Amino acid sequence: MRSAVLTLTTVTFALAAVCAAQTSPPTPNTNPQTKPGGTIVVNPTEAECKQGWKAGMRWTKDQFDEFCSRLGASK
């Protein structure tokens, strides 16, 4: 009898934990591009990567180099 009560108690707590996990509010979206007025940054094109980085571009040199290296690796 004691083991049946213990099992029932364990199952009840497990069920409560599962229900609580399913009803937790979703985490807020922190992507600035999905917010009204957010800035969308377009990645450099293959032609821009071939021309190389210039000071007036919308990316830092590090961002530009990183993306262009990934673009080259994906081919």
Buried (B, 14 or more C-beta within 10 A) or exposed (E): EEEEEEEEEEEEEEEEEEEEEEEEEEEEEEEEEEEEEEEEEEEBEEEBBEEEBEEEBEBEEEBBBEBBEEBEEEE
